[in-house]
Amino acid sequence: SAEYVPEPPGVYPLFKLHSMTPQQVAEKVVPKHRLVSSVKFGPLYRLDKFVSPYLTELSQEYCANEYILDTSAFLGKIEGFNNESAIAECSEYLLFTIDVKALYPSIDPTLAQTALEDALLKNSSLTGSQKEMIHTFTSFILFNQFVNYKGCSYKGKKGMATGGSSSRQCADMFLSWLIFQKPEAVSTLIGLWENILLWVRFIDDVFGIWSKSEELFLVFIGELNVRCAEFGIIYDKWEVDKSINFLDTTCFIEDETATIQHKLYRKPTDARRYLRPDSHHPPHVFPATVKSQMKRLFRLNSRQDHLDDDMNKLVEDLVVNGYNREMVEKTRSDLVREAVDERPTATTTSDPGGSLIFNVEYFKELPEFKSFVRELGDDIQTLIGHKNITFATRKGATVGSGLVRNAELCQIIEEPKTSQKCGKKNCKTCAMMMDTDMVTVNGYSHKLPKNVDCKTKNVIYLQSCGDLDCVEEGMNSYTGQTRQEFRERNNGHRSKFNVIKHEDSALAHHSYMDHGLGVKLKNFKCAIVKKCKIRQLDREEFKFIEKFQTLTKGLNRCKIINSNQ
C-alpha cells in the first residue's frame, strides 16, 4: 500500500531463558543468547509473507516422512508407532533426542537453494509458473538479507534470518534434503541408521527410537556429525534413555506393556501463571482459558494416574491465579464426562486414579439417570469410597455414520491396473517395466503387486539384464531398494552407463565388463517387487536378495560403494 514504508532490519539478542535453572534465575545469571535479525517490516518483509504459504505446502510434502507440525502431530506419530507393534521386534530399545547447534546461522543459502530446487523438482501439485515464482522469490530472499547496526548496513554471507516468514520452511527442506533426499543422503551412508525405528523432527529438534545400546548410539552420533559437518551442521546436544523430554511432553517406555507412554512436561522455571479473571478481557475468555488448559492435559497424558495428578495441580494453580474453585471443578467434571462418552471402553473397569466407568447403550432418559446418580453421591461414597462415576455411552446409528460406512457406494470404480507403468509422457522407465504378473529368478517365483508404478517411493525392485547369455546362465538379476520414486532411482542407474562412472552402479558395471559400452540401461527389464515403510527397506531388501539368490548368483555380488539410493 502507499502507506507502507520499509524499515531497515536491525539485530537484537535472543535470550534462551527456557534453558536456565531456577538457581540461575534466582542468582540473575545472564542467560545464553545469540543475535537475531529483525526482518519484520524490512524491504523483504512483504515478499517473504507472500511466498510463505507456498513454501509451507511444499516443505510439508517434501519432509512428510519426518515432519511434525506441533505436539498433537508428534503424539499421533507415537500412537501410530505403538499400534504397529514394531517394538516387539527388538528386545531392547531406547528413546533419544538430538538438537542442531545454531541451525539458522549454520545453513548455507546456496545449499538451502539446492534443497528448494530438489523439492520443486519432486513436487507434482504446483504448476510450472508457480514453481518458477517460488524459486525466484525465495532465492532473492535468501541471497539479499541484510541488517542495520549502528548506522551501517551489513549483508549476510552465511546463515539465514531467524524469524523470517519462510525461514522454517527453508530450514525444514534443507535438513530433509541433507538427511534423506539428496544423492548420497546421510541416512544412506551411515550403516547404523538401520537401528533407528522412528525419526521425527520439529525444526531442529529430533525425537527418535533406538534399537541398540547407549554406547552404540554415541558411535552413531559421532558418525552423523562427521557426515553433516561438511554441510555446516553439527548436532551438539543429545539425550538417550528410557524417558525423554520432547516439546511439552515426557515420553517414557512402560515396562508392563512395552509401549511408549507420554505425560505433561513442565520446565523447572515454569511460573504457572495464567490470565487473571480480574483483567480487562471479555467475560467468555476466562472459562475458555480454564477449559483449554484442561483439554491440553487430556491430550498430553496417556495414563489416568498422570492425568489426575496434573489436573489436581492445575485446579490449584487456577485458584491461586484468582479463578473460582466451583467454576473450575464444574469445568473439570464436564470434560471428564465428555471424554468418557467418546472413549471406546469395552468393559466396566475401575482404575487406580479413582474413576468407575460403566458401559451403557444410549437411551433417551440417560441425562435424567445421570442426574439421579449424582444425587446419590454421598451414599455411593459411603459404600465404595470416593469414586468418579462416569458412563461410556454407545451411541446409536445416525444418518452421518450410515453415509460414512457406505461411502464406497459413492466412489467411482476405477479400472484395475494391469501393469506397473505410470503412463506419464516421456517416462523412460515405463518402457522397461515387465509386462507380467509373476517373476521367477533362480527358481523362486514372486507375484508382482499392481498397486505400484514408476512413481512409487520406498520400494524393493528387481532389474534383469536382457542379454541371452546372462539369462541362460541365471546371472542377470539385481535386487535393490530406494526411498525415491522408482523412476528417479532408475535414472540414477542410467547416468552411470559411461566409462567414468560405471563402477558406481552394479548394472552399469556389469554391462561395461560383460557386454561393452554399447549396452545401455534400456537392455534391462525391471519390476517393483514390494512397497514397504522406510524403516523396513533394509530388512525387505535382504529378504529378497536371499530369495532371488542375487548375491551369490546375480549382480548383487558386484558391491558398489556410494551408490545413489
C-alpha positions in Angstrom: 0.0 0.0 0.0 1.0 3.6 -0.3 1.3 3.9 3.5 3.9 1.1 3.7 7.4 2.4 4.4 10.1 -0.4 4.8 12.3 -0.1 7.8 16.0 -1.2 7.9 16.1 -4.5 9.8 18.1 -4.4 13.0 19.6 -7.0 15.3 18.7 -7.9 18.9 19.8 -10.6 21.4 17.6 -13.7 21.7 17.9 -14.9 25.3 17.4 -18.6 25.9 15.5 -18.3 29.2 14.0 -21.8 28.7 17.3 -23.4 29.3 18.0 -21.8 32.6 17.7 -23.5 36.0 15.7 -21.9 38.9 19.0 -21.3 40.7 20.4 -19.3 37.8 17.2 -17.2 37.7 17.5 -16.5 41.4 21.1 -15.5 41.0 20.3 -13.3 38.0 22.7 -15.1 35.7 22.8 -13.6 32.2 21.3 -16.3 30.0 22.8 -17.6 26.9 21.9 -15.6 23.8 22.6 -15.0 20.2 21.9 -12.2 17.8 18.7 -12.4 15.7 17.9 -10.2 12.8 14.6 -8.3 12.9 13.1 -8.7 9.4 9.6 -7.6 10.2 8.7 -4.5 8.0 12.0 -4.7 6.3 12.4 -4.4 2.5 11.8 -8.1 2.0 9.0 -8.5 4.5 6.0 -8.5 2.2 7.8 -10.7 -0.4 8.6 -13.1 2.4 5.0 -13.1 3.6 3.7 -13.7 0.0 5.8 -16.7 -0.7 5.5 -18.3 2.7 2.2 -20.2 2.2 3.6 -21.8 -1.0 6.7 -22.9 0.8 4.7 -24.3 3.7 2.8 -26.6 1.4 5.9 -27.5 -0.5 8.0 -28.2 2.7 5.3 -30.3 4.4 5.1 -32.6 1.3 8.9 -32.8 0.9 9.5 -33.6 4.5 6.5 -35.8 5.1 8.4 -38.8 6.4 9.8 -36.9 9.4 7.9 -33.6 9.6 5.8 -32.8 12.7 3.9 -29.5 13.0 3.2 -29.5 16.7 2.7 -31.7 19.8 -0.5 -33.2 18.5 1.2 -34.4 15.4 4.0 -35.8 17.4 1.7 -37.7 19.7 0.0 -39.1 16.6 3.3 -40.5 15.5 3.9 -42.1 18.8 0.4 -43.6 18.8 0.9 -44.9 15.3 4.2 -46.5 16.3 2.6 -48.2 19.3 -0.2 -49.6 17.1 2.3 -51.0 14.5 3.8 -53.3 17.2 7.2 -52.6 15.8 8.6 -52.6 19.4 8.0 -56.3 19.7 10.7 -57.0 17.0 13.5 -55.9 19.3 14.2 -56.9 22.9 15.7 -53.6 23.9 15.2 -50.1 22.7 15.8 -46.5 23.9 14.3 -43.1 23.2 16.6 -40.2 22.1 16.6 -36.6 21.2 19.2 -34.6 19.3 19.5 -30.9 18.6 21.2 -28.9 15.9 23.7 -26.3 17.1 22.6 -22.8 15.9 20.5 -24.1 13.0 19.7 -20.9 11.1 23.1 -19.3 11.3 24.7 -22.6 10.1 22.7 -23.0 6.9 24.5 -22.1 3.7 22.0 -20.2 1.5 23.4 -21.9 -1.6 22.6 -25.4 -0.1 19.2 -24.1 1.0 18.5 -23.1 -2.6 19.7 -26.6 -3.8 17.2 -28.2 -1.4 14.4 -25.9 -2.6 15.2 -26.9 -6.2 15.0 -30.6 -5.3 11.7 -30.1 -3.5 10.3 -28.3 -6.5 11.5 -31.0 -8.9 9.8 -33.7 -6.9 6.5 -31.8 -6.4 3.6 -32.7 -8.7 0.9 -30.4 -7.4 2.3 -26.9 -8.3 2.3 -25.6 -11.8 5.4 -24.7 -13.8 4.8 -21.0 -13.4 4.2 -21.4 -9.6 7.5 -23.3 -9.3 9.4 -20.6 -11.2 7.8 -17.9 -9.0 8.7 -19.7 -5.8 12.3 -20.3 -6.9 12.8 -16.7 -8.0 11.3 -15.1 -4.9 12.9 -17.4 -2.4 16.3 -17.2 -3.9 16.1 -13.4 -3.9 15.2 -13.5 -0.2 18.0 -16.0 0.7 20.8 -14.0 -1.0 19.7 -10.4 -0.2 19.4 -10.5 3.6 21.0 -7.6 5.5 20.8 -5.8 8.8 21.5 -2.4 10.1 23.8 -1.9 13.0 25.0 1.5 14.4 24.1 3.2 11.2 25.8 0.8 8.9 24.3 -2.0 6.8 25.7 -5.5 6.6 24.8 -8.1 4.1 24.7 -11.7 5.2 27.3 -14.1 3.9 26.3 -17.2 5.9 23.2 -18.4 7.5 19.5 -17.4 7.2 17.4 -14.9 9.0 15.9 -16.2 12.2 12.2 -15.3 12.4 11.5 -14.7 8.7 8.2 -15.9 7.4 9.9 -18.5 5.2 12.8 -19.4 7.5 11.3 -22.5 9.0 10.2 -23.9 5.6 13.6 -23.4 4.1 15.3 -25.0 7.1 13.0 -27.9 7.0 13.7 -28.6 3.4 17.4 -28.2 3.8 17.6 -30.7 6.7 15.4 -33.2 4.9 17.5 -32.9 1.8 20.7 -33.4 3.8 19.5 -36.4 5.8 17.1 -38.2 3.4 16.6 -36.7 -0.1 19.9 -35.7 -1.7 22.0 -38.2 -3.7 24.2 -40.0 -1.2 22.0 -38.7 1.6 23.4 -39.0 5.1 20.9 -41.7 6.2 22.1 -43.9 3.3 25.7 -43.6 4.2 25.6 -44.5 7.9 25.3 -48.2 8.5 24.0 -47.8 12.0 20.9 -45.9 10.6 19.1 -49.3 10.3 18.9 -49.3 14.2 16.6 -46.2 14.1 13.0 -47.3 14.4 11.5 -43.8 14.4 12.9 -40.4 13.4 10.7 -37.3 13.6 11.7 -33.7 13.6 10.3 -30.4 14.9 12.5 -27.8 13.1 16.0 -28.6 14.6 14.8 -30.9 17.4 14.7 -34.6 16.6 13.0 -37.4 18.5 13.8 -41.0 17.7 13.7 -44.6 18.9 16.9 -46.5 19.0 17.0 -50.3 19.0 20.6 -50.9 20.3 22.7 -49.9 23.3 23.6 -46.4 24.5 27.2 -47.0 23.7 26.4 -47.7 20.1 24.2 -44.6 19.9 27.2 -42.5 20.8 29.1 -44.1 17.9 26.1 -43.2 15.7 26.2 -39.6 16.8 29.9 -39.3 16.0 29.4 -40.7 12.5 26.3 -38.4 12.0 28.4 -35.3 12.9 31.2 -36.4 10.6 28.8 -36.7 7.6 26.9 -33.5 8.4 29.9 -31.2 9.3 30.9 -30.7 5.7 27.5 -29.1 5.2 27.8 -26.8 8.2 25.5 -28.8 10.5 26.6 -30.1 14.0 24.4 -32.0 16.5 25.8 -30.7 19.8 23.1 -31.8 22.2 21.6 -35.3 22.7 19.9 -37.5 25.3 19.3 -41.2 25.2 17.3 -43.0 27.9 14.1 -44.8 28.7 12.4 -41.5 29.5 12.9 -38.3 27.4 11.5 -34.8 27.4 10.4 -33.5 24.0 8.4 -30.4 23.3 5.9 -30.1 26.2 5.8 -33.9 26.8 7.8 -36.5 28.7 7.8 -39.8 26.8 8.7 -43.0 28.6 8.8 -46.7 28.0 6.2 -48.5 30.1 7.7 -51.8 31.2 4.4 -53.6 31.7 3.1 -53.0 28.2 6.4 -52.3 26.3 4.8 -49.3 24.8 5.7 -45.6 24.7 3.5 -43.5 27.1 3.5 -39.7 27.5 2.7 -37.1 30.1 2.9 -33.4 30.6 6.4 -31.9 30.9 6.9 -28.6 32.7 10.2 -26.8 32.7 11.6 -26.1 36.2 11.3 -22.4 35.5 7.6 -22.5 34.7 5.9 -19.8 36.8 2.4 -21.5 36.5 0.7 -18.2 35.8 -2.5 -17.8 33.8 -4.7 -15.0 32.5 -6.2 -13.5 35.6 -10.0 -13.3 35.8 -9.8 -9.7 37.1 -8.1 -8.5 33.9 -10.0 -6.4 31.4 -10.9 -9.1 28.9 -14.4 -10.2 27.6 -16.1 -12.4 30.2 -16.2 -15.5 27.9 -12.4 -15.6 27.7 -11.9 -16.8 31.3 -14.0 -20.1 31.2 -12.4 -20.7 27.8 -9.0 -20.4 29.4 -9.8 -23.0 32.0 -11.3 -25.4 29.5 -8.5 -25.1 27.0 -5.8 -25.8 29.7 -7.7 -28.9 30.9 -8.2 -30.2 27.4 -4.5 -29.9 26.9 -3.9 -32.2 29.9 -6.3 -34.8 28.4 -4.2 -34.7 25.2 -0.8 -34.8 26.7 -1.4 -37.6 29.3 -1.8 -41.1 28.1 -2.2 -42.6 31.6 -5.1 -41.9 34.0 -2.9 -41.5 37.1 -0.7 -38.9 35.5 -3.8 -37.1 34.2 -5.4 -37.0 37.7 -2.1 -35.6 39.2 -1.7 -32.9 36.6 -5.4 -32.0 36.8 -5.3 -31.6 40.6 -2.2 -29.3 40.2 -3.9 -27.3 37.5 -7.0 -26.7 39.6 -4.9 -25.4 42.5 -2.9 -23.2 40.1 -6.0 -21.7 38.7 -7.5 -21.0 42.1 -4.2 -19.3 43.1 -4.5 -17.1 40.0 -7.9 -15.9 41.1 -10.4 -18.3 39.4 -13.5 -19.5 41.3 -13.0 -23.1 42.5 -16.6 -24.1 41.9 -16.4 -23.0 38.3 -13.1 -24.8 37.8 -14.3 -28.0 39.3 -17.5 -28.0 37.3 -15.5 -27.5 34.1 -13.3 -30.5 35.1 -16.4 -32.7 35.7 -18.0 -31.7 32.4 -14.8 -32.5 30.5 -14.4 -35.9 32.2 -17.9 -36.8 31.1 -17.3 -35.7 27.6 -14.0 -37.7 27.4 -15.6 -40.9 28.8 -18.6 -40.6 26.4 -16.1 -40.6 23.5 -13.8 -43.3 24.9 -14.3 -46.8 23.2 -14.3 -48.7 26.5 -15.3 -52.4 26.1 -15.9 -53.4 29.8 -16.7 -52.0 33.2 -13.5 -51.1 34.8 -12.1 -49.3 37.8 -8.7 -47.7 37.8 -6.2 -46.6 40.4 -7.0 -43.0 39.6 -10.4 -43.2 41.3 -12.8 -43.5 38.4 -15.6 -46.0 38.0 -16.7 -46.4 34.3 -19.9 -48.1 33.2 -20.8 -49.0 29.6 -24.4 -48.3 28.7 -26.4 -48.3 25.5 -27.8 -44.8 24.8 -31.5 -44.2 25.9 -33.4 -41.0 25.9 -33.7 -40.9 29.7 -29.9 -41.1 30.2 -29.5 -37.4 31.2 -32.1 -37.9 34.0 -30.4 -41.1 35.1 -27.0 -39.4 35.3 -28.6 -36.7 37.5 -30.1 -39.3 39.7 -26.7 -41.0 40.2 -25.1 -37.6 41.1 -27.8 -37.0 43.7 -26.7 -40.3 45.3 -23.1 -39.2 45.5 -22.9 -39.2 49.3 -24.4 -42.6 49.6 -22.1 -44.1 46.9 -19.1 -42.6 48.6 -20.1 -44.3 51.9 -20.4 -47.6 50.2 -17.3 -47.7 47.9 -15.3 -44.7 48.8 -14.6 -41.6 46.7 -15.1 -42.5 43.0 -15.8 -40.5 39.9 -18.9 -42.3 38.4 -18.9 -41.9 34.7 -20.8 -43.5 31.8 -19.3 -44.6 28.5 -22.2 -44.3 26.1 -22.6 -46.3 22.9 -24.5 -44.0 20.7 -26.9 -45.3 18.1 -26.5 -45.2 14.4 -27.0 -41.8 12.7 -27.6 -40.7 9.2 -24.0 -39.4 9.1 -22.4 -42.6 10.3 -24.5 -44.6 7.8 -23.2 -42.4 5.0 -19.6 -42.8 6.2 -20.0 -46.6 6.3 -21.4 -46.7 2.8 -19.1 -44.1 1.3 -17.7 -46.6 -1.0 -21.1 -46.7 -2.8 -20.5 -43.1 -3.9 -17.0 -43.7 -5.2 -16.1 -44.0 -8.8 -14.9 -47.5 -9.6 -11.6 -47.3 -11.4 -10.3 -49.9 -13.8 -7.8 -52.3 -12.1 -4.2 -51.6 -13.0 -2.7 -54.3 -15.3 0.9 -53.2 -15.2 3.4 -51.2 -13.1 3.8 -48.4 -15.7 2.9 -44.9 -14.6 1.9 -44.0 -18.1 3.4 -40.5 -17.9 4.5 -39.0 -21.1 8.3 -39.2 -21.7 8.8 -41.6 -18.8 11.8 -43.7 -19.8 11.2 -46.3 -17.1 7.7 -47.3 -18.4 9.3 -49.0 -21.5 11.5 -51.1 -19.2 8.8 -52.3 -16.8 8.0 -56.1 -17.1 4.6 -56.9 -18.6 3.9 -59.9 -16.4 2.1 -60.9 -13.2 4.9 -63.2 -11.9 8.7 -63.1 -12.0 10.9 -66.1 -11.5 14.6 -65.7 -10.5 16.9 -68.6 -9.8 13.9 -70.9 -9.2 12.0 -68.5 -6.9 8.7 -67.2 -8.2 7.1 -64.0 -6.9 3.8 -62.3 -7.7 4.2 -58.6 -8.6 2.0 -56.1 -6.9 -0.3 -53.9 -9.1 -0.9 -51.1 -6.7 2.5 -49.5 -7.5 4.1 -47.9 -10.6 7.2 -46.0 -11.7 6.4 -43.0 -9.4 6.1 -45.1 -6.2 8.5 -44.4 -3.4 10.0 -46.7 -0.7 10.2 -49.9 -2.8 12.2 -53.1 -3.4 12.9 -53.5 -7.1 14.3 -56.1 -9.5 16.5 -55.4 -12.5 17.3 -58.1 -15.1 19.7 -57.9 -18.0 18.1 -59.0 -21.2 21.2 -60.4 -22.8 20.6 -64.1 -23.8 23.9 -65.3 -22.4 23.1 -63.8 -19.0 19.6 -65.2 -19.0 20.8 -68.7 -19.8 23.4 -68.6 -17.0 21.0 -67.2 -14.5 23.4 -64.4 -13.6 21.4 -61.4 -14.9 19.3 -60.1 -11.9 19.9 -57.4 -9.4 17.8 -56.6 -6.2 17.8 -53.1 -4.8 15.9 -50.6 -2.7 15.1 -46.9 -3.0 13.4 -44.2 -1.0 13.0 -42.1 -4.1 10.4 -42.6 -6.8 11.5 -45.7 -8.6 11.9 -43.9 -11.9 14.3 -41.4 -10.3 16.4 -44.3 -8.9 16.3 -45.9 -12.4 17.6 -42.6 -13.9 20.4 -42.7 -11.3 21.5 -46.1 -12.7 21.1 -44.7 -16.3 23.5 -41.8 -15.5 26.3 -44.3 -14.6 26.4 -46.0 -18.0 29.7 -44.4 -19.2 33.4 -45.1 -18.9 33.9 -42.7 -15.9 31.0 -43.7 -13.6 30.3 -47.3 -14.5 31.8 -48.5 -11.2 29.1 -46.5 -9.2 26.3 -48.8 -10.4 26.1 -52.6 -10.3 24.1 -52.6 -13.6 26.4 -50.3 -15.4 29.5 -52.2 -14.2 28.0 -55.5 -15.3 27.2 -54.1 -18.8 30.6 -52.5 -19.2 32.6 -55.6 -18.0 30.5 -58.3 -19.8 29.0 -56.6 -22.8 30.9 -53.4 -23.5 29.9 -49.8 -23.8 27.2 -50.5 -26.5 24.8 -51.9 -23.9 22.6 -49.3 -22.2 20.1 -49.4 -19.3 17.3 -50.0 -21.8 18.6 -53.5 -22.2 17.4 -54.2 -18.7 13.8 -55.1 -17.7 12.6 -54.0 -14.2 9.8 -54.6 -11.7 8.8 -53.4 -8.3 8.5 -56.5 -6.1 7.3 -54.8 -2.9 6.4 -51.4 -1.4 7.2 -51.0 2.3 7.9 -48.4 5.0 11.2 -46.7 5.1 12.5 -48.4 8.2 11.7 -51.8 6.7 13.6 -51.2 3.4 16.9 -52.8 4.6 15.2 -55.9 6.0 13.0 -56.4 3.0 15.8 -55.9 0.6 17.9 -58.5 2.4 14.9 -61.0 2.3 14.5 -60.7 -1.5 18.3 -60.9 -2.1 18.2 -64.2 -0.3 15.0 -65.4 -2.1 16.3 -64.4 -5.5 19.9 -65.5 -4.7 21.2 -62.4 -6.4 24.1 -62.1 -4.0 25.6 -65.5 -5.0 24.1 -65.9 -8.5 23.2 -62.4 -9.5 24.5 -58.9 -9.9 24.4 -58.0 -6.2 27.8 -59.8 -5.9 29.2 -56.6 -7.5 29.5 -54.5 -4.3 29.1 -50.8 -5.2 30.1 -48.1 -2.7 28.5 -44.6 -2.7 25.6 -45.7 -4.9 22.7 -43.2 -5.1 19.8 -44.7 -3.1 
